[in-house]
């Protein structure tokens, strides 16, 4: 029961432990516990549990609920059903401190990086988000443009409704011009609504949610799709609030060294999901307090980061039980 408290100098202390003197003497006298002293702490724990049970029997009032445990796997479909979500809000997982859902509001933070090391589950998480959107919203409400990588991380979702594979388009320039026209239309409608003091919320609700999902940001910025890259940069820098979102997946080491204007603009937003340690990256400015330690990470553990704030979480995935 002796220990140390972090201090300068360290403070030594002796914990107060229940003695249960009468019970122990009774056991010795009745020779019911042969190895009493060899397993003193186990025996003390047993007596402690018995006392707790006796307190519960005589307790009055409400009994405290049991402390929940973090599940090994979190089903995003079930998590979405358990909570009352607003429009286009995704439950990314559970807070590793209080097990409350960690939510991503697509329209408040429309530009997001999913970062992690190889095989950390980055593409799987984004595919789960897309599956949830397909399940919750109609094709008239959401449209998703998927830009797959050579590793085909998003290949499994390409056959779903709402999904348009940019890789399979014959002329990407047509897509760029179409999105530019849509941006101009929405900006003009928003300006008219502001001038007439109209209902901005209803106008925003009438627009279709457009999402670009990029499986490998470095591979995309190294490609020859200059018009599309310029459009992505323009959306991030100038078109906030027009209901167009960008999700970019990337390896931590690659993202740290990517100085393409579009990648740089995304990093400057400082919003993302980091799979792995906060200390072992230079993408996000969020830092752990001095002297604090990180837990041991399991597959899918990480942080949801918004500017300098972060929440530790275990991510949720879409799967059928």
N, C-alpha and C positions, 0 to 999 in steps of 0.2 A: 503493500500500500504506500510505499514511499515514492516520491516523484519530484520533478523539477518544473518550475514555471519560467517561461522565457522572460528574462529581465536582465538588468545590468546592475549588480551581478545577478546570476541565476538564484531564484528563491527555492529552497528545498522545503517540501511539505510532507506531512503524513496524513493520508486520507482517513476520514472517519468511517469505520466499517462496523456493521451490526455484529454484536458479539454473540447474542443468543446463549448466554451463559447457562441458564437453567435448562434449556433443551439439550445442550451439549452434555452437561453433567448427567442428565437423565439417561441419555443414550449410552454414556459410558457405564453407568451403574447397571443398566439393563443389558449391557453387552450386545446391543443391537447393531452397533456400527464398529466393526472390527478394525477397519483401516481408517479410523476417524482422522487421525493426525496426518496420515499420508495423503489424504484427499480433503484437507480442511476447507479449501476454498470451494470445491464442488459441493460439499455438505452445507457450507454457509449459504451458497446460492439456492440450494433446495429449500432451506428453512426460510430464506427471504421470499421465495415464490409462494410458500405456504402462507406466510403472513400477508402477502399482497392479496391472495385469494380470500383470506378472512376479512380483509378490509373491504373488498368488493361486495361481499355478502351484506355487510352492515352499512354500506354507503347509502346516503340519501341524495336525491337529486339526479341530474343527468350524468351518465357515465361518458367520459371522454372517448371519442372515436379512436380506433386503432390508427397508428401511424402508417400511412401508405408506403409501399415499397415501389421503387422504380422498376417497371416491367422490362424484361429483356428485349421484347419486341413491341412496338407501339403501332397499332393499326390506324392509319390516317382516316380511313372511311369511318371507323367507329368514333374516333376522336372528334371528327366533324359533326357527327350526329349528337354527341354528348353536350356540345357547347352551342350557344346561340351566336352564330357568326353573322357579321354584316356582309354586304355584297363584296365579292372579290377579296375576301380575307381567308388566308390559308393557315391552318394549324401546322406549323413546321415540326412540332415535337412537344416535349414536356420539360419544364424548368427543372434542372437537377437539384434545386434547393427546396422548392415547395411543391413540385410535381404539377404545377398549374400549366395550362397550355401556353405555348409561345406562338404568338400570331404574327403573320406577315400581311400587312395591308398593302395590296398591290398598287393602289392608286396614291397612297401617301408616300410610299417608297418604291417608285416604279422601276428603278434601275438597281439591279442586285447582282453581286458576284457570289458564286458558289466555289469556294477554294478548298483544296485539300491535296494530300499526296496521292500517288498512283494507287488505284484499287481501294480508295477510302469511301466509295459509295456516292460520289458527286452526281453522276449521271442518273443513278437509280433514284435519288431524291427528287431531282427535277422531273423525271418521268412520273413519279408519284404525284407531284403537284399538278402535272398536266392531266393525269388520269382523273384526279379529283375535279378539276375544272370541267372536263368533258362530262363527268357524271352529274355535276350540279347545274350546268348552264347549257342552253341550246346553242346551235350554230349561229343563230341570229344575235346572240349575246356576246359570244367570244370567238376570236379567230387567232390561231396560233401558227406562226411561221417557224418551222424547225430547220436549223442549219446544222446538219450532222457533220461529224468528223471522220477521218480515215479509220478510226477505231469503231465507228458505227454505234456510239453510245446511245443515240436516240432512235435507232432503227426500229425497235419494238413498238414504238407509238405511231409510226408513220401511217399505219392503216386505220387509225382512229378517226372518227368524225372531228371536225373543227381543225384538223392538222393539214397544213400545206408544206410539203417538202421543198425547201428552196433549192436543194441540190438537184432536184429533178426538173426545175423550171428551164424551159428552152431559152428564155431571154430574161435575165435577172433585171435588166434595165427597165423592162415594162413594170416589174414589181416596184422598183424605186420610184418611177414616175407616178404610179398609182398611189403609193403612200404619201408622196409629196402633195398630190392633189387633195388627198383626204386631210392632211395636216392644214392646208390652206383653208379648206372648207370649215373645219372645226375652229380654227383661229378666228375666222370671220364671224361665225355664229357666236362665238364667245364674246367678241368685241361688241357685236350688236346687242347681245343680251346685257352686257355691262352698261352700255349707254342707255338702254331702255329700262334699266333696273329690273330686268326680268328674273325668272327663277333659274338661277345657275345650276342648282342641284338637279332639277328636272332635265335641263339641257344635257348635263353630264351623264345622267342616267340613260338618255336616249342614244348615246353613242355606243357603238360596239367596242368591247374591250379587245385591243390588238396586242398580242404578245410575240416577241421574238425570243426564241430559245436557241442559244449558241452552245454547242457541245464542247468545243475547244477554242477558247478565245485566241490563243496564240496562233493556232492554225488558221483561223479566220482572218486575223490581221496580217498574216503573211501571204494571204491569197491575193489574186489579182482583181477582186471585186471592189474596185476603188469607189464606184458610185454608191454601192451599198454601205461601205465603210463610212463614207462621208455622210450618208443619211443617218447612220447610227450615231455618229458623233453629234450631228445637228440635233437629233432627238434628245440626247442626254443633256446637251448644253442649253438648248433654247426652247424645247417643246414640252416642258413640264406642265402637267394638268390637262393634257389632251387625250388622256386615257390610252396611251401607248407605253408598253412596258418592255424592258429588256432584261433577260436572265442570261448571264454569261458564266460558263463553267471553265475552270482552269486549274492547272497544277500550280502549287504554291511557288515553286522555284521559277517556273515560266512567267507567272504573273508579276513577280518582283522585278524581272528584267525586261518587261514589255513596255516600251516607251512610245508605242504607236499612239497618235492623238486620241483615237477612240478608246483604247484601253486605259490611257491616262485619265480621260474624262470619267470613265466608270470608277476607277480607283478613288478619284477625288470625291465621289458621292459618299464613300465610306459607309456603305450599307452592304451587308452580305452575311452569308452562312459560312463559317469556317469549321471544317472538320479536322480536329486535331488540336495541337497546343497553340495557345495564344503567344507564348514566348518564342516559338520557333518560326516566326513569320514577320515580314516587313510590309505586308499589304495594307493592313489596317493599323490605325494609330492607337487603338484601344490597348491599354496595358494593365497588367495585374498590379495591385498595390504592392509597394515595396515589402519584401519579407514574406509575402503570401506564397502558397504552394498550390500547384494544380493536382487534381485527382489523377488516378490511373485511367486512361481513356480506353473505352471499348469501341467496337465497330459502330459507327453512327453517332458517337459522342462529339460534341464540339461547342461552338458559341454562335449565337445570333447577335450580330453587331449592327448598331445604328449610331453613327458618328463615334463619339468617345465612350458610349455606353455599350455594355454587353451583358448577355445572359447565357449562362451555361445550360446546355440542354442535351437530351437524347432525341435524335430525330425520329420522325414517324415515317412509315412507308405504307403504300397501298398494297394490300394483299387480301385474299379471301381466306377466312378461317376454314 
